[in-house]
Amino acid sequence: MVPKIDILIGISTYCTESSGSGGTIRISPEHFAVSEVLRRKALDKIGTSGKYAVYTLKKSGIDTTHALAEIFKNHGLRLKALGLKDANANTEQFVCDMNVSHDHKNITTNRYLLERIGYLHKPLTKKDMIGNRFRIRIDGADFVRVSNFEKYDKILNFYGYQRFGSRRPISHLVGRSIIQADFDGAVETLLSTTSEFDLPENTKIRTELRDRNNFVKMSKDIPPQMDIERMIVQEMIERGDPKRALHSIPIWLRRFFVEAYQSFIFNKTVSMAYEMGEDLFQARQGDVCYDRDDNLGMYQNDPEQKLSIPLVGYSYKKTRFDYQISRILAEEQIRPKDFFVKEMQEASSEGGFRQSLIQCKELEVEEPYLAFTLSRGSYATIMLREIMKPADPIAAGF
């Protein structure tokens, strides 16, 4: 049976039939290690001269966004990351200084180490990144079942729990309100929607925030880790304008909420198509695909092309998955053109495509660890979901 939280983020199926191994991940951050993998030609371009400094950012106990914000605040370095890494893991990633005048070497705190490794004439882009290498400890698992799992090439490329907020999967709901220009609803969802999976102390705060008369009283009680909520509440106290309150949070976050809603629609599309018997494992004539170099194009009978499925946006184009997408949009009472938000254009999204399957390579099983490399944008937790099949993903560390 698919857990309730999976349904909430649009995943209603498993794509493998093996019995789950059980177990728990992330008992400690060092038990979940991830490092970015760059293309060889990108690594070879990093040298001793160039306009843009390149760093490795090693961290634990802080997510990428907050680490970069802290570095900018304290050192003036405006760094660009290729991907976001969450707090509950040991992570290593590449970042570029987008200002050419700085020359910092290393920055060390108790949560991260920033180390300069060289320079580039042009900053890194997401296309320079192949994927991520994971080494994950699974405690309490049946490792015979882990070792016997063979369907690594048959795992659907769902967006994982982190995309939606993990314990409180509401990011997509905020995004839905934004594209409907319901900014009041977006603020209400962001501040006060509770989740049965969240911590009791967080639920208590959010329950209080349902009443806007409590904003002044609660503004001092909102913990530091709820920094976004603190910004929203302060703006609502000062001006009472939900649209302005949303503009008080970083632009990348407003976009992230809309992208989370696209991810929700994608998960529902993949689930529905799979359950209806649509072939998601092989591309065919008329399909949109990515090639080995991540270039998007029509299927050309090339075995290295990977089937891709639309991410709905204002430039949505129909594919063989339009039946499923149209049904979902009708249920959601959303149209593709709604993703152009006139009142908040910076959060608008054109849409795009995402591979239908996870690409997994370099698998190593050494109890209690599982190591593998996934293509960029794929979630280790989605692969582990098929292997472990946890009854309660949150309790299992997902």
Order of alpha helices (4+ residues) and beta strands (2+ residues): alpha-beta-alpha-beta-alpha-beta-beta-beta-beta-beta-alpha-alpha-alpha-alpha-alpha-alpha-alpha-alpha-beta-beta-beta-alpha-beta-beta-beta-alpha
